C-alpha cells in the first residue's frame, strides 16, 4: 500500500493534536507535555504564516494517518529539517502501523528531495528511540552528531541524522 502527502489544513487540526498527544508520541518527542487547544492553535497560526515551513498530512490507503513537518524550505542552502508522527491508535487497529511508518518515511524523503529540492534532510531523534533510528538507517540516513538536550528538566541524549541528495 502506498501513501502520499497533502498540505494540512484547518480541518486537520483536531487529528493532528490528538495524534501528537498520544502517550507514545509524546514519550519520544522533544517536547513531552500534553498540548492544549490554545497552544495548538497558536502553533498552527504561526506555522501557516511562516513561508519557511510546511505541515503535511500523510495519507495511508487514502486515510489521514500521520503528520510530516519540514523547516528550511526557503533557505538558499536547501538544508531541510523534518519531523513526523503517526496515528498510532488508528493504524494499530488496522494492523498497518509498520507499513504506514515506512510509507510515510518514503513519501517524506521523496517530497523533500523532489518537490522541495532539498540538498540535505536532517532531524533530531532521542537516542533511546532505537526504532526510529533503525528506520532512518534503513533509508540511508547517517548519524552526524550526538548531543544533550534538556527536556522537561531532564537531560536527554539526542542524535542528529541526515540524508543527502543522491547524485
N, CA, C and O of each residue as an XYZ file, in Angstrom:
668
protein
N       0.851     -1.181      0.000
C       0.000      0.000      0.000
C       0.892      1.237      0.000
O       1.793      1.363      0.829
N       0.640      2.126     -0.912
C       1.441      3.334     -0.984
C       0.716      4.482     -0.308
O      -0.501      4.453     -0.125
N       1.475      5.474      0.051
C       0.903      6.654      0.689
C       1.335      7.896     -0.034
O       2.239      7.873     -0.869
N       0.671      8.991      0.303
C       1.045     10.261     -0.297
C       0.862     11.360      0.732
O       0.250     11.159      1.782
N       1.400     12.517      0.412
C       1.334     13.678      1.289
C       0.442     14.738      0.661
O       0.398     14.892     -0.559
N      -0.264     15.461      1.514
C      -1.021     16.624      1.084
C      -0.858     17.713      2.133
O      -0.577     17.408      3.293
N      -1.029     18.985      1.750
C      -0.921     20.055      2.749
C      -1.973     19.893      3.841
O      -3.119     19.534      3.571
N      -1.567     20.159      5.066
C      -2.513     20.152      6.184
C      -3.373     21.405      6.086
O      -2.931     22.435      5.577
N      -4.601     21.308      6.575
C      -5.464     22.488      6.635
C      -6.165     22.529      7.987
O      -6.001     21.632      8.814
N      -6.934     23.563      8.194
C      -7.570     23.792      9.491
C      -8.444     22.610      9.910
O      -8.544     22.316     11.101
N      -9.070     21.935      8.965
C      -9.916     20.784      9.290
C      -9.115     19.623      9.880
O      -9.696     18.723     10.487
N      -7.798     19.630      9.709
C      -6.941     18.557     10.234
C      -6.482     18.805     11.671
O      -5.889     17.917     12.283
N      -6.740     19.977     12.215
C      -6.148     20.359     13.496
C      -6.488     19.415     14.638
O      -5.607     19.088     15.433
N      -7.720     18.970     14.749
C      -8.081     18.055     15.837
C      -7.333     16.731     15.716
O      -6.850     16.192     16.712
N      -7.238     16.206     14.487
C      -6.481     14.965     14.275
C      -5.010     15.155     14.642
O      -4.429     14.335     15.353
N      -4.423     16.227     14.159
C      -3.005     16.488     14.411
C      -2.734     16.547     15.913
O      -1.784     15.933     16.399
N      -3.556     17.275     16.636
C      -3.343     17.406     18.088
C      -3.566     16.070     18.790
O      -2.805     15.722     19.692
N      -4.582     15.321     18.401
C      -4.820     14.012     19.019
C      -3.641     13.071     18.789
O      -3.184     12.399     19.713
N      -3.158     13.028     17.558
C      -2.015     12.161     17.262
C      -0.790     12.597     18.049
O      -0.074     11.761     18.600
N      -0.546     13.904     18.105
C       0.642     14.431     18.801
C       0.584     14.194     20.301
O       1.619     14.026     20.945
N      -0.622     14.178     20.861
C      -0.777     13.981     22.299
C      -0.841     12.512     22.705
O      -0.955     12.214     23.894
N      -0.770     11.598     21.761
C      -0.753     10.174     22.110
C       0.454      9.928     23.020
O       1.544     10.421     22.730
N       0.286      9.182     24.106
C       1.404      8.965     25.045
C       2.679      8.430     24.391
O       3.777      8.825     24.782
N       2.557      7.544     23.408
C       3.752      7.017     22.743
C       4.461      8.103     21.940
O       5.691      8.138     21.900
N       3.711      8.974     21.311
C       4.315     10.054     20.532
C       4.963     11.056     21.477
O       6.100     11.472     21.256
N       4.250     11.443     22.525
C       4.820     12.400     23.480
C       6.091     11.848     24.115
O       7.041     12.596     24.344
N       6.120     10.557     24.399
C       7.255      9.945     25.070
C       8.539      9.957     24.266
O       9.622      9.816     24.835
N       8.442     10.122     22.945
C       9.641     10.144     22.096
C       9.868     11.513     21.460
O      10.718     11.673     20.583
N       9.092     12.494     21.917
C       9.180     13.838     21.339
C      10.139     14.713     22.129
O      10.490     14.409     23.269
N      10.549     15.793     21.506
C      11.458     16.734     22.148
C      10.720     17.694     23.069
O      11.348     18.389     23.868
N       9.403     17.740     22.968
C       8.544     18.397     23.962
C       7.496     17.356     24.335
O       6.761     16.873     23.475
N       7.430     17.012     25.623
C       6.657     15.839     26.010
C       5.369     16.147     26.762
O       4.635     15.229     27.130
N       5.086     17.419     26.995
C       3.844     17.745     27.696
C       2.646     17.575     26.759
O       2.795     17.567     25.537
N       1.464     17.440     27.349
C       0.251     17.371     26.543
C      -0.069     18.773     26.032
O      -0.067     19.740     26.794
N      -0.339     18.866     24.752
C      -0.592     20.142     24.112
C      -2.086     20.449     24.171
O      -2.919     19.666     23.714
N      -2.402     21.611     24.747
C      -3.793     22.044     24.858
C      -4.267     22.740     23.597
O      -3.466     23.062     22.719
N      -5.578     22.974     23.505
C      -6.140     23.604     22.302
C      -5.549     24.976     21.989
O      -5.289     25.280     20.825
N      -5.331     25.809     23.010
C      -4.814     27.159     22.760
C      -3.383     27.112     22.227
O      -3.043     27.821     21.280
N      -2.559     26.281     22.837
C      -1.174     26.142     22.375
C      -1.141     25.614     20.945
O      -0.338     26.062     20.126
N      -2.016     24.663     20.655
C      -2.067     24.072     19.323
C      -2.493     25.111     18.280
O      -1.906     25.181     17.201
N      -3.496     25.906     18.593
C      -3.943     26.955     17.667
C      -2.867     28.006     17.454
O      -2.699     28.505     16.341
N      -2.136     28.347     18.508
C      -1.050     29.322     18.382
C       0.042     28.775     17.453
O       0.560     29.498     16.602
N       0.384     27.492     17.625
C       1.372     26.852     16.740
C       0.884     26.896     15.294
O       1.639     27.266     14.395
N      -0.373     26.519     15.068
C      -0.930     26.483     13.717
C      -0.923     27.870     13.085
O      -0.566     28.014     11.915
N      -1.308     28.877     13.836
C      -1.312     30.243     13.310
C       0.090     30.668     12.900
O       0.275     31.282     11.849
N       1.067     30.345     13.719
C       2.451     30.718     13.426
C       2.994     29.965     12.221
O       3.624     30.566     11.351
N       2.762     28.671     12.158
C       3.343     27.859     11.089
C       2.700     28.180      9.737
O       3.365     28.099      8.705
N       1.434     28.537      9.734
C       0.765     28.895      8.478
C       1.311     30.188      7.898
O       1.312     30.373      6.682
N       1.775     31.079      8.758
C       2.287     32.378      8.312
C       3.758     32.333      7.944
O       4.285     33.296      7.389
N       4.422     31.240      8.241
C       5.871     31.163      8.028
C       6.166     30.455      6.703
O       5.931     29.252      6.591
N       6.674     31.173      5.702
C       6.911     30.561      4.395
C       8.002     29.497      4.402
O       8.094     28.704      3.465
N       8.822     29.469      5.434
C       9.941     28.534      5.518
C       9.527     27.148      6.010
O      10.348     26.230      6.031
N       8.262     26.986      6.407
C       7.814     25.719      6.989
C       6.644     25.126      6.219
O       5.863     25.840      5.590
N       6.542     23.805      6.282
C       5.418     23.078      5.686
C       4.917     22.059      6.705
O       5.699     21.434      7.420
N       3.605     21.910      6.752
C       2.969     20.859      7.545
C       2.111     20.062      6.573
O       1.218     20.605      5.923
N       2.392     18.778      6.484
C       1.701     17.906      5.532
C       1.037     16.748      6.263
O       1.513     16.295      7.304
N      -0.057     16.284      5.704
C      -0.755     15.102      6.218
C      -0.352     13.927      5.345
O      -0.380     14.004      4.117
N       0.023     12.842      6.001
C       0.345     11.610      5.284
C      -0.935     10.793      5.167
O      -1.604     10.519      6.164
N      -1.266     10.407      3.936
C      -2.427      9.562      3.665
C      -1.946      8.147      3.402
O      -1.124      7.915      2.515
N      -2.461      7.209      4.173
C      -2.110      5.799      4.005
C      -3.390      5.073      3.607
O      -4.356      5.029      4.368
N      -3.383      4.510      2.413
C      -4.605      3.876      1.928
C      -5.736      4.880      1.785
O      -6.906      4.530      1.942
N      -5.390      6.138      1.485
C      -6.376      7.178      1.301
C      -6.887      7.821      2.572
O      -7.680      8.760      2.505
N      -6.451      7.338      3.745
C      -6.915      7.875      5.020
C      -5.811      8.672      5.704
O      -4.647      8.275      5.655
N      -6.156      9.791      6.343
C      -5.146     10.529      7.115
C      -4.538      9.613      8.176
O      -5.252      8.977      8.951
N      -3.195      9.558      8.195
C      -2.527      8.605      9.083
C      -1.292      9.180      9.763
O      -0.671      8.494     10.574
N      -0.920     10.418      9.456
C       0.268     10.975     10.078
C       0.522     12.399      9.638
O      -0.165     12.941      8.772
N       1.533     12.992     10.261
C       1.928     14.373     10.009
C       3.425     14.399      9.710
O       4.212     13.707     10.356
N       3.803     15.200      8.731
C       5.210     15.456      8.422
C       5.406     16.964      8.433
O       4.625     17.704      7.835
N       6.450     17.416      9.114
C       6.778     18.840      9.116
C       8.156     19.034      8.497
O       9.068     18.230      8.692
N       8.281     20.113      7.752
C       9.559     20.494      7.168
C       9.839     21.942      7.546
O       8.925     22.765      7.593
N      11.090     22.247      7.813
C      11.542     23.619      8.035
C      12.785     23.826      7.182
O      13.521     22.884      6.889
N      13.006     25.071      6.790
C      14.159     25.403      5.962
C      13.862     25.369      4.485
O      14.789     25.417      3.676
N      12.592     25.288      4.099
C      12.252     25.094      2.689
C      12.593     26.301      1.815
O      12.757     26.149      0.604
N      12.702     27.485      2.395
C      13.059     28.660      1.589
C      14.520     29.055      1.742
O      14.954     30.055      1.170
N      15.283     28.281      2.508
C      16.685     28.636      2.717
C      17.484     28.405      1.440
O      17.232     27.434      0.727
N      18.431     29.268      1.140
C      19.206     29.120     -0.089
C      20.057     27.852     -0.120
O      20.322     27.318     -1.196
N      20.492     27.360      1.053
C      21.329     26.159      1.062
C      20.522     24.871      0.948
O      21.084     23.806      0.695
N      19.184     24.965      1.136
C      18.269     23.818      1.000
C      18.608     22.671      1.960
O      18.455     21.500      1.615
N      19.070     23.018      3.168
C      19.273     22.048      4.233
C      17.995     22.030      5.055
O      17.783     22.902      5.897
N      17.153     21.050      4.818
C      15.850     20.970      5.461
C      15.920     20.170      6.752
O      16.720     19.245      6.890
N      15.070     20.546      7.687
C      14.863     19.811      8.929
C      13.460     19.238      8.869
O      12.544     19.867      8.340
N      13.294     18.035      9.417
C      11.978     17.422      9.364
C      11.636     16.717     10.661
O      12.493     16.478     11.512
N      10.371     16.395     10.786
C       9.868     15.603     11.893
C       8.561     14.956     11.447
O       7.962     15.365     10.452
N       8.131     13.951     12.189
C       6.882     13.278     11.820
C       6.325     12.518     13.009
O       7.038     12.224     13.968
N       5.057     12.209     12.933
C       4.414     11.281     13.862
C       3.185     10.710     13.185
O       2.680     11.258     12.205
N       2.714      9.599     13.728
C       1.640      8.824     13.110
C       0.412      8.732     14.012
O       0.469      9.030     15.205
N      -0.683      8.318     13.416
C      -1.912      7.985     14.128
C      -1.731      6.581     14.716
O      -2.174      5.593     14.130
N      -1.085      6.507     15.866
C      -0.740      5.216     16.478
C      -1.984      4.341     16.656
O      -2.001      3.194     16.207
N      -3.021      4.869     17.306
C      -4.212      4.058     17.606
C      -4.909      3.563     16.346
O      -5.220      2.377     16.229
N      -5.152      4.461     15.413
C      -5.867      4.076     14.193
C      -5.111      3.053     13.369
O      -5.699      2.097     12.862
N      -3.808      3.252     13.235
C      -3.006      2.332     12.431
C      -2.836      0.987     13.123
O      -2.829     -0.048     12.457
N      -2.698      0.980     14.449
C      -2.599     -0.296     15.169
C      -3.896     -1.092     15.029
O      -3.854     -2.306     14.833
N      -5.044     -0.425     15.128
C      -6.343     -1.110     14.973
C      -6.454     -1.777     13.615
O      -7.024     -2.861     13.496
N      -5.908     -1.130     12.583
C      -5.981     -1.676     11.225
C      -4.800     -2.610     10.912
O      -4.729     -3.175      9.820
N      -3.883     -2.770     11.865
C      -2.718     -3.620     11.626
C      -1.788     -3.045     10.572
O      -1.135     -3.791      9.843
N      -1.723     -1.700     10.485
C      -0.960     -1.058      9.421
C       0.115     -0.111      9.924
O       0.619      0.710      9.158
N       0.475     -0.212     11.199
C       1.425      0.754     11.742
C       2.780      0.689     11.035
O       3.277      1.719     10.577
N       3.378     -0.476     10.937
C       4.694     -0.576     10.302
C       4.655     -0.192      8.824
O       5.506      0.585      8.388
N       3.700     -0.703      8.029
C       3.670     -0.272      6.624
C       3.461      1.238      6.476
O       4.054      1.863      5.597
N       2.621      1.825      7.333
C       2.392      3.273      7.252
C       3.651      4.037      7.638
O       3.987      5.047      7.019
N       4.340      3.558      8.651
C       5.570      4.203      9.110
C       6.601      4.234      7.987
O       7.236      5.258      7.737
N       6.756      3.093      7.317
C       7.709      3.038      6.212
C       7.222      3.869      5.031
O       8.022      4.522      4.360
N       5.920      3.849      4.774
C       5.363      4.637      3.684
C       5.519      6.121      3.917
O       5.835      6.866      2.989
N       5.303      6.564      5.147
C       5.478      7.974      5.486
C       6.923      8.387      5.255
O       7.191      9.424      4.650
N       7.845      7.579      5.735
C       9.260      7.919      5.573
C       9.606      8.021      4.086
O      10.275      8.962      3.661
N       9.150      7.056      3.312
C       9.432      7.053      1.867
C       8.828      8.300      1.202
O       9.504      8.978      0.429
N       7.566      8.597      1.502
C       6.889      9.752      0.894
C       7.547     11.067      1.314
O       7.689     11.978      0.499
N       7.947     11.164      2.577
C       8.569     12.400      3.069
C       9.930     12.636      2.409
O      10.251     13.761      2.026
N      10.712     11.593      2.280
C      12.026     11.727      1.641
C      11.854     12.152      0.180
O      12.537     13.058     -0.299
N      10.946     11.495     -0.508
C      10.694     11.852     -1.905
C      10.229     13.305     -2.021
O      10.692     14.038     -2.895
N       9.323     13.716     -1.148
C       8.814     15.093     -1.187
C       9.945     16.094     -0.908
O      10.051     17.123     -1.575
N      10.778     15.782      0.077
C      11.867     16.691      0.425
C      12.819     16.896     -0.747
O      13.189     18.028     -1.057
N      13.213     15.813     -1.396
C      14.226     15.920     -2.441
C      13.661     16.263     -3.812
O      14.333     16.914     -4.612
N      12.438     15.834     -4.090
C      11.854     16.116     -5.405
C      11.081     17.429     -5.404
O      11.391     18.327     -6.186
N      10.090     17.552     -4.545
C       9.227     18.738     -4.558
C       9.896     19.957     -3.923
O       9.781     21.071     -4.436
N      10.593     19.744     -2.809
C      11.207     20.868     -2.091
C      12.666     21.081     -2.470
O      13.296     22.017     -1.976
N      13.209     20.248     -3.321
C      14.580     20.308     -3.844
C      15.638     20.437     -2.741
O      16.578     21.223     -2.857
N      15.468     19.664     -1.688
C      16.425     19.678     -0.582
C      17.804     19.217     -1.045
O      17.930     18.382     -1.940
N      18.820     19.774     -0.422
C      20.188     19.287     -0.576
C      20.439     18.217      0.481
O      21.002     17.160      0.197
N      20.000     18.522      1.729
C      20.063     17.547      2.818
C      18.746     17.580      3.579
O      18.023     18.576      3.561
N      18.449     16.470      4.246
C      17.280     16.342      5.103
C      17.772     15.802      6.434
O      18.320     14.702      6.500
N      17.576     16.577      7.495
C      18.086     16.177      8.801
C      17.057     16.345      9.892
O      16.081     17.082      9.753
N      17.300     15.640     10.984
C      16.378     15.763     12.105
C      16.940     15.187     13.384
O      17.929     14.453     13.391
N      16.267     15.548     14.473
C      16.653     15.116     15.813
C      15.801     13.920     16.243
O      14.592     13.881     16.015
N      16.465     12.950     16.871
C      15.782     11.787     17.429
C      16.392     11.518     18.796
O      17.612     11.556     18.954
N      15.552     11.249     19.772
C      16.093     10.862     21.076
C      16.900      9.587     20.917
O      16.484      8.674     20.203
N      18.048      9.516     21.574
C      18.963      8.382     21.413
C      18.328      7.051     21.807
O      18.687      6.007     21.263
N      17.385      7.084     22.750
C      16.766      5.818     23.154
C      15.590      5.413     22.264
O      14.934      4.406     22.530
N      15.320      6.182     21.219
C      14.279      5.833     20.253
C      14.910      4.987     19.147
O      15.049      5.420     18.003
N      15.279      3.784     19.526
C      16.037      2.902     18.630
C      15.272      2.525     17.365
O      15.875      2.331     16.309
N      13.941      2.421     17.466
C      13.155      2.039     16.290
C      13.247      3.086     15.186
O      13.447      2.745     14.020
N      13.104      4.352     15.546
C      13.187      5.408     14.537
C      14.610      5.499     13.992
O      14.798      5.669     12.788
N      15.603      5.390     14.855
C      16.987      5.436     14.375
C      17.272      4.281     13.413
O      17.968      4.467     12.415
N      16.744      3.097     13.702
C      16.927      1.948     12.807
C      16.223      2.192     11.466
O      16.763      1.863     10.409
N      15.034      2.762     11.514
C      14.321      3.057     10.266
C      15.082      4.096      9.447
O      15.201      3.970      8.228
N      15.595      5.121     10.123
C      16.395      6.122      9.408
C      17.607      5.470      8.734
O      17.906      5.758      7.575
N      18.299      4.596      9.459
C      19.459      3.892      8.866
C      19.019      3.107      7.630
O      19.704      3.107      6.607
N      17.888      2.450      7.737
C      17.385      1.638      6.624
C      17.177      2.491      5.370
O      17.346      2.010      4.250
N      16.808      3.761      5.568
C      16.566      4.656      4.441
C      17.800      5.471      4.060
O      17.711      6.365      3.219
N      18.945      5.175      4.666
C      20.202      5.804      4.260
C      20.652      7.003      5.070
O      21.660      7.625      4.736
N      19.928      7.344      6.130
C      20.352      8.457      6.980
C      21.630      8.077      7.728
O      21.829      6.925      8.113
N      22.481      9.074      7.921
C      23.734      8.887      8.651
C      23.687      9.699      9.945
O      23.121     10.792      9.982
N      24.287      9.152     11.005
C      24.421      9.906     12.249
C      25.506     10.949     12.036
O      26.635     10.622     11.669
N      25.146     12.220     12.273
C      26.079     13.325     12.069
C      26.675     13.761     13.406
O      27.868     14.048     13.500
N      25.826     13.806     14.442
C      26.326     14.208     15.764
C      25.362     13.740     16.838
O      24.209     13.397     16.575
N      25.879     13.739     18.060
C      25.100     13.421     19.259
C      25.317     14.549     20.249
O      26.410     15.109     20.332
N      24.286     14.878     20.992
C      24.399     15.949     21.972
C      23.327     15.776     23.030
O      22.423     14.951     22.895
N      23.441     16.560     24.072
C      22.485     16.508     25.167
C      21.504     17.671     25.034
O      21.881     18.780     24.654
N      20.250     17.399     25.352
C      19.211     18.432     25.308
C      18.321     18.281     26.534
O      18.003     17.167     26.952
N      17.928     19.399     27.095
C      17.071     19.400     28.270
C      15.616     19.259     27.829
O      15.120     20.076     27.053
N      14.938     18.235     28.319
C      13.529     18.006     28.022
C      12.797     17.854     29.340
O      13.048     16.919     30.101
N      11.898     18.775     29.599
C      11.122     18.766     30.847
C      12.026     18.683     32.073
O      11.726     17.963     33.025
N      13.137     19.423     32.044
C      14.035     19.489     33.189
C      15.009     18.329     33.314
O      15.774     18.271     34.277
N      14.997     17.416     32.371
C      15.885     16.253     32.406
C      16.779     16.226     31.170
O      16.319     16.510     30.064
N      18.069     15.883     31.354
C      18.956     15.774     30.189
C      18.652     14.502     29.396
O      18.447     13.431     29.966
N      18.627     14.643     28.085
C      18.401     13.514     27.179
C      19.442     13.559     26.068
O      19.801     14.633     25.587
N      19.917     12.402     25.670
C      20.816     12.307     24.524
C      19.982     12.391     23.251
O      18.944     11.741     23.129
N      20.452     13.198     22.309
C      19.788     13.397     21.030
C      20.764     13.018     19.926
O      21.966     13.270     20.020
N      20.223     12.409     18.880
C      21.018     12.023     17.716
C      20.510     12.815     16.520
O      19.319     12.787     16.210
N      21.416     13.524     15.848
C      21.074     14.237     14.617
C      21.443     13.319     13.456
O      22.604     12.941     13.302
N      20.456     12.964     12.643
C      20.694     12.142     11.441
C      20.412     12.977     10.215
O      19.632     13.928     10.250
N      21.067     12.602      9.125
C      20.960     13.399      7.910
C      21.059     12.514      6.677
O      21.792     11.525      6.655
N      20.319     12.884      5.672
C      20.349     12.218      4.377
C      20.667     13.281      3.343
O      20.079     14.362      3.356
N      21.596     12.977      2.447
C      21.972     13.932      1.391
C      21.381     13.517      0.064
O      21.117     12.341     -0.187
N      21.182     14.510     -0.775
C      20.671     14.252     -2.125
C      21.605     13.287     -2.837
O      22.827     13.429     -2.808
N      21.006     12.329     -3.460
C      21.796     11.359     -4.227
C      22.117     11.955     -5.595
O      21.283     12.606     -6.223
N      23.324     11.717     -6.027
C      23.761     12.285     -7.321
C      23.090     11.570     -8.475
O      23.332     11.906     -9.635
